[in-house]
Amino acid sequence: MPRVVVVTDSTASLPTDVAQARGIRVVPLQVVIGARVLDEGPDGATPEVVAEALRDFVPVSTSRPAPALFAELYRSLAAEGAEEIVSVHLSGEMSGTVESAQLAALEADVPVHVVDSGQVGIATGYAALTAADVLDSGGTAKEAAAAALDRGEAATSLFYVDTLEYLRRGGRIGAAAAIVGSALSVKPLLAISEGRVAPRERVRTASRALARLADLAVEAAGDQPVDVCVSHLANAERAHELATALADRLAAGLEGREVMCGELGAVLGAHVGPGMVAVCVSPRP
């Protein structure tokens, strides 16, 4: 057991093999589909299951991990020999997950450094990976937590949705309500700003939305080295088109790394609905 262990939550969208290889422990959030309560993950709530339920108008909601779940994990890690824990999670403005971690940290047997990444999805995952990088290079738990916070703050998360209805239902729409118009063809471009969903632009077609996402991602990347990920919910073709375009346009900043492309996790997918496409641009430390 490493002296310091990194913990994150399932919305961080870290592939299972990556989390295991880096020694990052993942706490699942839950998805409530009708009368079923499922942990987010390949053996429970998957993006496909959520997309199907939303299309069929089955009620879908999400739930944060209880403080007791974090407390149990923190106790287990301490019993296995961890001396400190860095716990990196999605924005506290979007979920009570950070609060659950903070409450559990108060009773933990070892110091727990809880980080609100201010982000969602893979942007939180990149923050957790950065914490692991700092620890692997000999840094302290405090240094790892600070680096995770910095990476979350530096990331740009952009996305478009076919409709704002799912965000409205889940109460996550925030300032995005200001761009709801009467024109059914309007495609909202949104961003994560100060930990919340905020409006960025409005475009008329899905094709234009993808083109603008590409332009905004290139603008966010600038000339610096970056990690880039494209996510979607039931919109693989358009997501792969965007990923291919960004791989070409950001080749210098990617420095040989691939543009990740995959389906959004079930919890986040429940709030954006089928058709959503997102891009995260995360400057490398």
N, C-alpha and C positions, 0 to 999 in steps of 0.2 A: 504493500500500500504506500503510495507517495505521501510525503509529509503534508502536502497541500493538495486538495482535490477540488476540481471544478464541477459545479452542478449547474444545470440549466433546465429548461422545460421543453415540452414537446413542440411548442409553437416555433422554436428556434430552427426547425426544419433540418437538423443535422442528420445525414444518412446514418443508419445504425452502425455500419462498419466504421465510419469516420469517428463517431462518438466513442465506440469501443476501443479503437486504435489509440485515441488520444486520452483515454481514461476519464472521459466526461460522463457523469451520471445524469440521466434525463428523467425528470418527473413529469408524468403525463397529466394534461388537462383532460376534462371529460366533455363528451358531446351527448346531449339528450335528444334522441330521435323518437318522437312519439312517447311511448312508455319505456323505451329502452335507454339505459345509461351505459355508455361505452367509453373506455379509455381511448384517447387518441393514439393510433398506432396501427401497424399492419394486421394485428390480431383483433382489432376492435373497430373504432371509427376510422374509416379511410376516406379519402377525397371522393372516391366513386360512390360510396354509400351515402355521403352527405349530398352530393350533387343529385343523385336519384331521388332522395327524400325531398329536396327543395323543389325539384321539377314536379313531384307528385303532390305538392302542397301539404306534406307531412310536417307537423311542427318540429322545428330544430332549434335548440338552444345550446349554450355552452356553460361550463362550470369550472371555476378555478380549483386547483388542488387545496384541500383543507390544510390548515397549519399542522395538524397532526401527521399528515403524510410527510411533510418536510421534516418535522421533528423526528419521526421514525428513521428517515434516511440519514439525517445528521447524526443521530445516536449510533446508527449502524456503522457509519464511516469512522466515527471516533473510536468505536470498539475495534475496528479493523486496523487502527493505528494512525489515522489522519490526525494531524495536529492543528490544522486550520482548514477552512472551507471558503471557496469563492463561489457565490451563488448568483448567476447572471440570468436575468429574466426580461420578458417583454414589458413594454411600457406600462407603468402604473396608472397612466391615464386611460388605458384601454382594458385593463384587467386587474383584479385584486390579487393576482399571483404573487407580486412583489410583497404585498402586505402580508400574505400568508407566510412567505419566507422570513420576513422580518420578525413576525410574531414567534415563529419557531426558533429563530436565532437567539432570541432572548433567553430561552431555556436550554440552549445547546451546551454540550459538555466541552466544546472547543470553540474558539472564536470563528464566527461566520461573517464574512464580508458580503453583504447583499448589494447587488448592482442592478439598478433600474436602467436598462439599456436605452430607454426612450424610443425603442424601435419595435418592430414586429417581424416575424418570419426570419429569413436567413440573415438579415441584418443583426438580429440578436445572436444567431449562430456564429457569425463572424466575430462578434464581441467575445463570445465564450471561447472560441478557438484562439483568439489573441491572448486571453488570460492564460490558456494552456501553453502558448508559445513563450510567454514571459516566465512562467514557472519552469519550463524545460530548459530555458537559458540561465537558470539560477536566480531569477528574481524572487522577491518576497510576495506573500499573499496580498499585501497592500498595494504593491506595484502592479500586480496582475489585475486587481480590481480597478485601479486607476486606468490602466491601459484598456480594459474592457469598456469602461465608461467613455473614454476618449473615442474609441472606435465606433461605438454606437452613435455618439454625437456627430461624427464625421460622415456617417453614411447618408445616402440619399435613397429614399424608397418612394417609387412612383407607381401608380397603377390606374387602370381604367376598368369600369364596370359597365355592363349592359343596362343596369338599372340600379338606382339607389335604394330600392325597396328593402333589400336584405340588410343593408347598413342601418336603415331606419328602424326595422323591426328589432334589431339587436341593441339599439341605443348607442351605436358607435359612430353615428353620422357626424356629430359635432357641427363644425362650421360648414361642412359640405352641404348642409340644407340650403345654404344661400344660393346654390347654383341649380337647384331644381327648377326646371322650366316646363312650359306647357308643350314644347316641341318634342314629340316622342323620339325623334331621330337624334337628339343631342346625346353625345357620349361624354360623360364627365371624366376628366383627368384629375386624379387626386394625389395627394402626397401625405407623408407623415411629417407633421410639423409640431415641435414641442410635445411630442408623444401622442398627438391626436391626429385623426383624419381631417385634412383641410383641403379646400378646393384649390386646384392649380389652373386649369383651363377647361374650356368647353370646345368640343369639336363636333362635326356633323355626322361623321361616319366612323365605323370601326377601323377601316383602312387608314384614315387620317389619324385616328387615335394611336395606332401602332407607329406611324411615322413620327408623330410628335414625341412619343415615349422614347424612340431612338434618339431624336435630336436632343431631348432634355437629358438623357443618360450621357450622351457624349459631352454635353456642356458640363455636367456635374463631374465627369471624370477628369476633364482638362488634360494636362500633360503628366499627371502623376500615376504611379503604379496603382492598379486597382484590382479588386475581385468583383466579378459581375455575375449576377444570377437572374434568370428570367423564370417566373413562376406563373402558373395558370390553374384555372379550375374548368375542366371540360372544354378546353380550347387549345389543344395541343398544336394544331397546324399553325395558327397565328403566333403562338409562343415560339415555336421553332423558327419561324420566319424572322422574328425579332432577334432571337439569339444568334442566328446566322449573320444578320446585318451588323449586330454589335461586335461580333467576333472579328469582322473585317474592319470596321471603323475604329475599334479600340485595340487593334493588334499591338501597337507599341506599348500601351499601358498594361496590357495583359501579360506581356513578357513570356509568352509561351503557354500560359494557363488557359484552360478552356472557359467559355461562358457556360456556367451551369444552367441547365434547363430541366424543369420538372413540375409535377403537380403540386399545388399549394396544399398545405396540411389541412386536415378535416376541421379543426377549430376555426382557423382563419377563413377557410372556405365557407363555413356556415354563415359568416357575416358579409360576404361579398357576392356569393351566388355564382352559378354557372356562367361562363363566358369571360370571366375576369382574367386579365393579363397584367402582370406586374414586373418591374425591373428594379433590382437593388444594385447600386453602385457604392462599393465600400473601399475607400482609400486604404492601402496597406500601410501599416506603421513603418 
